[in-house]
C-alpha cells in the first residue's frame, strides 16, 4: 500500500507509521512534517528498523496550500495513487474564545482544518479513479466536548470533525472509506514536562493500533468513528 501521513516526525504520526510498518513487506510511506531535522531522523529510524518497506520523507508546511501542492506532486511522481491518507498534522494552543490573541483562530484553522481539507481534495482523484482508499482524520475528543481553555483549538477540531463526517457521506458511492479518530490525552512530546504522570494518559501506540485495525477490514465494512479516552477519564 501507499500510505501518506502528515505530522509524521513524532507523536501520533510516527506511532501510526510504526503500526503499519510492522506489516508484511510492500508498503511505501510518504511522511511529511515541518521540522526537517526531526523528520529526517524519523525516516532514517523507520527505514533501519523496517527495511522491508520504503520510507520517503519530505518537509512540508501543511498550513500552506502551495507547500501541500508540492508535497502531492512529489508523491504523484512516485506512485499512481494513495491507498491510505492520515491527516494527522495539528497544533494545540490553549486559550479562550474571548481572551486569546487575535489571529489565533485563523492560525489553528489553517493547520488543523484547512490542511486536511486541501490535502484530501488533492489526493482524492486517484482514490476515486481506483474506487478504493481510506482517509483517516485525526480529530480530538475536543471535537465533541467543549472544555476550559479550549478556545480556537476546540473550534478547529469541531470543524475538522464536521468535514470528516461530510466527507464520509460523499465518498460512500466511490468505495472510499473515511474514519474520524477522536483521541483523548495520549502521551506525546506535547505532554513531556507537563508534570502529568505518563501512566495517567494513553500511549500514542494505543491510538495507532486502532487506526491500523480499522484499515484491515473488508471493503464492505467501515469504522466510521474511533473514540479513545484514558481509562480514568479525560484530564
N, C-alpha and C positions, 0 to 999 in steps of 0.2 A: 504494500500500500504506500501511497504518497501522503505524508502527514505534515501539515503546516501548524505550527504552534507559535503564537505571539507571546511576548514577555517570557521567553523560554530560558533565560540565563540563570534563573534561580527560582526558589519558591515553588508554587503550584505548577508553573510551566515546565520547569525542569523535572519535577516529580512525574508529571504526565508523560513526558518524553521517556523517562526511565521505565514507566509501566508498559508502554508499547514496545520499548526496546528489548524487553525480556522475551518477546515473541520469537518464533522461528525466523530464520533469515529471510530477507527480501524487502524490508521497508526502506524507504528513502524519507529522511526527515529534513524539513526546511524550517529552521528555527530563526527567530529574529528577536532582537531586544535593542534598546538604545545604547547601552554601555558596551562598547566594542571589546574592551579587555575582559569583562566578565563573560560575555557571550563566547568569545574565542576559547576561554578556559573551559567553559561548559561543553562546547563542541568537541574539544580535544579529549576531555574526560569521558564523554559518552562514546566517542569513537574507539578509544582504547579499551573500554570495558565491554563494548558491544560491537566487535569488529564485523559481525555478520550483517550489519546494516550500514547504510550510507548516511552520514551526518553532514548536512550542509548548513552553514550559518551565514547570516547577512545582517549587518547593522541597519536598523530601521526605526525612525521616529513615527510611531503609528498615529500620532496626533496630526501628522502632516500628510495630506492626501497625495501629494506628489511623491513623497517617500514611499508610501504604500504602493503606488503605481509602479515604482521602480522595483520594489520587492516582488510584486506579482509578475512583472516582465522577466525578472531573473528566474523565478520558478518556472514560468512557461517556456523558457529557453532550455529547460532540462527535462521536463515531463509534460505529457499531453493533458493530464488532468490531476486534480487533487481529490483524494478519497476521503480524507478527514481534515477538517479545519477546526482548530481550537482557538477561539477568540478569548485569550486569557489576559492579555495586557490590560493593566488598570493601575490606578493610583488612588490612595486614600489620604485625604487631608481633613482633619477634624474642623468643625465649625458649625455655626448655627445659621439657618437661612436668614435670620435677622441681622446677626452680628459679624458674619465672616467678611473677609476682604472683598472689595469689588473685583469682579473678574474671576472669582473662584468657580462659579458655576460654569462659565464658558470653558475654563481650563479642564475641569473634570468631565464635562460633556465631550470634549474633543478626544480625551484619552479613553474614557470608559464607555462611550456610546458611539460616537462618530467613527472611531477606528474600526469597530466591529461592523458597523453598517456599511462603510465603504469597502473594506476588505472582502466582506461576504459577497457584495454585489460584483466585485471583480473576479472572484473565484467561481461564482455560481454558473456562468455559461458552460464551463467544462463539465460540471456535475449534471446540469440539465441535459446536455448533449448525450451523456452516457446513462442518464436516468438512474444515477446512483450517487451516493455521497452522504456524509454525516457532518453536520455543523454542531459544535458544542459551544455554547455561550456561557462563560464563567461569570455568573451574576454574583449575588451575595444574599445572605439572609436579610440584609438591609433592603433588598428588593421588595420584600413583602412585610417588613416590620420597621416602623419608624422608631428611632431611639435618640436619646440626648446626644448632642454634638454630631449628629449625622449630617445635617445640612445638605450642601451640594453633592456630597458623596452619595447619600441615600437617594437623592433626586435622580442622579445619573444612573444609579443601579436599578431604580424603579423603571427608568426609561429603557435600559438595556433589556430588562425582563419583558417589557411590553413589545419591544422589537422582536425578541426571540419568539414570543407566543404568536405574533402575527406571521412571522416567517414560517413557523411550523405549519400553519394552515395553508399558506401559499405554496409550500413545497410538497405537500401530500401528493398532488397529481403527477409530480415529476419523479417520484421514487426517492426523494431526498429526505433524510431524517434530520430533525432538529431537536436538540436536548438543552434544556435550561438547567444549569447547575447552580445551586444556591447554598454555598457552604457558610457555616458559622466560622468562629475563630479557629484557624489552623496555624500551627507554629511555622512561621517563615521568618525571614530576616527582619520584617517589619515589627515582629514581636520581640526580637532579641534586645536586651537592655531595658525592656518594659517593666521588669520585675514580676511578670506573670510566670507562674510555675508551668513549664512545658507539659507537665503531666495533667494540667487542668484543661488544656485545649487539645484539639485534634492534631494529628500529624498530616503534613502535606500529602504523604503517601496514601492516607485514607481517602482523600478526595480523588487522587489519581487512580486508585484501584476501582472506584465506582465509575469513573469515566471510561476506563478500559473495559469494564464489564458491560457497560451499555453499548459499546461498539461491537460486541461479539454476537449479538442476536441475529436471527434470521431476517431477511428483507421484509418479512411480514410483520415484524414487531418493532416498536419504537418506544424507548424510555423517554417520555416527554419531559419529565422533571425529576431532578435529584436534589433532595434537601438533606443536608447533614448538619448536625449540631454536636457540640461537645456533650459527652454523656451527662455531665452535671448541669447542662443548660448554657445559655448564652451568658457572656460576661456583661 
